[in-house]
């Protein structure tokens, strides 16, 4: 079951702020997940996925969380300083 549009859109600023505050640990969790094909039980990534739950359809909240984190990491590597900054 999918959430209504306003609820689904409200998760993004919360998720982005959470990523900005915890990017190193979340990246470590994601790297572990990719190497071991599972997350540790105490991985902070679970919390990010739960933040993304309102936007999920068919239990894809972990994929949504992964995409948001990867997008943040790419922007950071490109030298963008703000989570909302657009590519030039």
N, C-alpha and C positions, 0 to 999 in steps of 0.2 A: 504494500500500500504506500503511495507517495503522499508527501505532505502537501498542504496548499502552497501556492506560489510565494506568498509573503513569508511564511515560515521557512521555506526552502532557501530563500534569499538571505534571511537574517543570520544564518549560520556562518556565512563567509567572513564577515569582519571579525567575528569571535575566533574562528579558525586561523585566520591570518595573524591576528595578534598573538595567539597561542604559539604558532609556528615561529614568529619573530622572537618571542621570549625564550623558546626552547629549541632553536634550530639545530644546534650541535647534537644534543641528545636524540632528537627525532631522526636526524641523519644517521646517527650510529644505530638506532633501532632499525631503520630501513635497510641499511647495509647488512646488518645481522640477518634480517628477514630474507633478503635476497641470497645470502650465502647459505643459510641453514634451512630455508623454505618454511620457517615458522618464526613467530615472534616470541620473545621471552614473556613469561606471565606478567612480569612487572614492567614491561615496556611502556614508556610514555606514549608511544604511538597508539595504543589502545584508546587513550583519552582523546587524542586528536580524532580518531575514527568515530568515537561516540559524539564528538562535537559536530561531525559531518552527517550524522544519522538523519536529521530532518530533510536533507536533500537526497537521501538514498532511495533507490528503487531496486527491488530484488536484491537486497543485502549487499549493495556495492559501496558501502560507506568507507571501507578500507581502501578501495581504489580511488575514491574521491579524495581521501586524505593523502594518499600517495601522490596524486596529481598536483594537489595544492603545494605539498612539500617540495616536489621536484621543480615546480614553477618558481617557488621562492628561491631555491638554491641556484637556479639558472640566472634569475634576476640579480642575485647577490654576486655571482661570479662575473656577470657582465658589468658590475660596478654601479648598479642602481642602488640607491640608499633607502628608498621608501618602498614599502610593500605595494603602494598604489601607483607608483611611478610607471609611466608608459614607456615603451621602447622608442628610441629616437630614430 
